[in-house]
Amino acid sequence: MTESYVDNLIALKKIVNDRSVWVAFNKTLDEKINQTHVKMEQVQGEADIYRCQGVIAALRKLKHLRDEINGGKWSNGYGSSW
């Protein structure tokens, strides 16, 4: 790992370990996932469906960022239990 990567992880810990910020971030991600589901129901082409699936996959990966940074196991919708 490079020094800048480690510095980035340390900076992100401030976000993922602040409960109110993390919960708000997850609620925002949930809303964006719901919006993308609605969009996926309305699109016509296969490429657009795949694009929506990719967006949802990326958003869901962000929901696990806390555990990735802290090195813990995922236990609930907001990362490790508080």
C-alpha positions as CSV (number, residue, x, y, z in Angstrom):
1,M,0.0,0.0,0.0
2,T,1.2,3.5,-0.8
3,E,1.4,6.2,1.8
4,S,-1.3,8.2,0.1
5,Y,-3.6,5.2,0.1
6,V,-3.1,4.8,3.9
7,D,-3.6,8.6,4.3
8,N,-6.9,8.3,2.4
9,L,-8.1,5.5,4.7
10,I,-7.3,7.5,7.8
11,A,-9.2,10.5,6.4
12,L,-12.2,8.3,5.5
13,K,-12.3,6.9,9.1
14,K,-13.6,10.3,10.2
15,I,-16.7,9.8,8.0
16,V,-17.4,6.1,8.6
17,N,-17.0,6.3,12.3
18,D,-19.2,9.3,12.9
19,R,-22.6,7.6,13.5
20,S,-24.8,10.5,12.4
21,V,-22.8,11.1,9.2
22,W,-22.7,7.4,8.4
23,V,-26.4,6.9,8.9
24,A,-27.2,9.9,6.7
25,F,-24.8,8.7,4.0
26,N,-26.5,5.2,4.0
27,K,-30.0,6.8,3.8
28,T,-28.8,8.8,0.8
29,L,-27.4,5.7,-0.8
30,D,-30.7,3.8,-0.1
31,E,-32.7,6.7,-1.8
32,K,-30.4,6.6,-4.8
33,I,-30.8,2.8,-5.1
34,N,-34.6,3.2,-5.0
35,Q,-34.4,6.0,-7.7
36,T,-32.3,3.7,-9.9
37,H,-34.8,0.8,-9.4
38,V,-37.6,3.1,-10.6
39,K,-35.4,4.2,-13.6
40,M,-34.6,0.6,-14.4
41,E,-38.3,-0.2,-14.6
42,Q,-38.8,2.6,-17.2
43,V,-35.8,2.1,-19.5
44,Q,-36.2,0.4,-22.9
45,G,-32.8,-1.0,-23.9
46,E,-30.7,-3.8,-22.5
47,A,-27.7,-1.5,-22.3
48,D,-29.7,0.9,-20.1
49,I,-30.8,-1.9,-17.8
50,Y,-27.2,-3.1,-17.4
51,R,-26.1,0.5,-16.7
52,C,-28.7,0.7,-13.9
53,Q,-27.5,-2.6,-12.5
54,G,-24.0,-1.3,-12.4
55,V,-25.0,1.9,-10.6
56,I,-26.9,-0.2,-8.0
57,A,-23.9,-2.5,-7.5
58,A,-21.6,0.5,-7.0
59,L,-23.9,2.1,-4.5
60,R,-24.3,-1.1,-2.6
61,K,-20.5,-1.5,-2.4
62,L,-20.3,2.0,-0.9
63,K,-22.7,0.8,1.9
64,H,-19.9,-1.6,3.0
65,L,-17.2,1.0,3.0
66,R,-17.2,1.3,6.8
67,D,-16.4,-2.4,7.2
68,E,-13.8,-2.3,4.5
69,I,-12.0,0.6,6.1
70,N,-12.3,-0.6,9.7
71,G,-11.5,-4.2,8.7
72,G,-14.6,-5.6,10.4
73,K,-17.4,-7.9,9.3
74,W,-20.7,-6.6,7.9
75,S,-23.5,-7.1,10.4
76,N,-26.4,-4.7,9.5
77,G,-27.5,-2.2,6.9
78,Y,-25.3,0.5,8.4
79,G,-22.1,-1.4,8.8
80,S,-21.0,-2.7,12.2
81,S,-23.6,-2.5,14.9
82,W,-23.5,0.5,17.1
